[in-house]
Amino acid sequence: METESRVEQFVYLSFPPAVPGEEYSSTQSLIETGVMDSMGVLVMVTWLEEEFGIIVDDEDVIPENMDSIANLAGYVDRKLAEMSVAG
């Protein structure tokens, strides 16, 4: 849950809701709802790499990994687990 909290905090800071006080659902599509556009995805990828020390491969930049707070957190947790097994 810590990963999801960190991702959520970054989403709110970098892509604040259009309506103050509005909240994002952890499963809400950030792309389909217009919260993040293609530039936002690049900002997110850069932040994930810096914040968590992972490398986001080009083939990983897909909705299943990048489209919601929950998907982003799950992706990061999987990458961190892969690194701990490999490392």
C-alpha positions in Angstrom: 0.0 0.0 0.0 2.9 2.3 0.5 3.7 2.3 -3.2 0.1 3.2 -4.0 0.2 6.1 -1.5 3.3 7.5 -3.1 2.0 7.2 -6.6 -1.3 8.7 -5.5 0.5 11.7 -3.9 2.5 12.3 -7.1 -0.7 12.1 -9.2 -2.4 14.7 -7.1 0.6 17.0 -7.1 1.4 16.7 -10.8 -2.1 16.3 -12.2 -4.5 18.1 -9.8 -8.2 17.5 -10.1 -10.0 20.1 -12.2 -12.4 20.6 -9.3 -10.7 21.4 -6.0 -11.4 18.7 -3.5 -12.3 16.1 -6.1 -10.8 12.7 -5.6 -9.5 10.2 -8.0 -10.5 6.5 -7.6 -7.5 4.2 -7.5 -8.9 2.3 -10.5 -10.0 5.3 -12.5 -8.5 5.5 -16.0 -6.2 8.5 -15.8 -5.8 8.6 -19.6 -9.4 8.1 -20.6 -10.6 10.7 -18.2 -8.0 13.2 -19.4 -6.1 13.5 -16.2 -2.9 12.4 -18.0 -2.0 12.9 -21.7 1.0 11.5 -23.5 3.3 14.1 -22.0 1.8 13.2 -18.6 2.8 9.6 -19.2 6.3 10.6 -19.9 6.4 12.7 -16.7 5.1 9.7 -14.8 7.6 7.3 -16.3 10.5 9.7 -15.4 9.2 10.1 -11.9 8.8 6.3 -11.4 12.3 5.7 -12.5 13.7 8.4 -10.2 11.5 7.7 -7.2 11.7 3.9 -7.2 15.0 3.3 -8.9 13.4 1.1 -11.7 13.8 1.1 -15.4 10.5 1.4 -17.3 11.0 -0.4 -20.6 9.2 1.0 -23.6 7.1 -2.2 -23.9 5.8 -1.6 -20.4 4.3 1.7 -21.2 0.8 0.3 -21.8 -2.6 1.0 -20.1 -2.3 -2.2 -18.0 0.6 -0.7 -16.3 0.1 3.1 -16.6 -3.6 3.8 -16.7 -4.6 4.1 -13.0 -3.1 4.7 -9.6 -3.6 1.0 -8.8 -2.1 -0.2 -12.1 0.9 2.1 -11.6 1.5 0.8 -8.0 1.1 -2.8 -9.1 3.6 -2.3 -11.9 6.2 -0.7 -9.6 5.8 -3.5 -7.0 6.3 -6.1 -9.8 9.4 -4.3 -11.0 10.8 -4.0 -7.5 10.1 -7.7 -6.9 11.9 -8.6 -10.1 14.9 -6.5 -9.1 15.1 -8.2 -5.7 15.1 -11.6 -7.2 17.6 -10.7 -9.9 19.8 -8.7 -7.5 
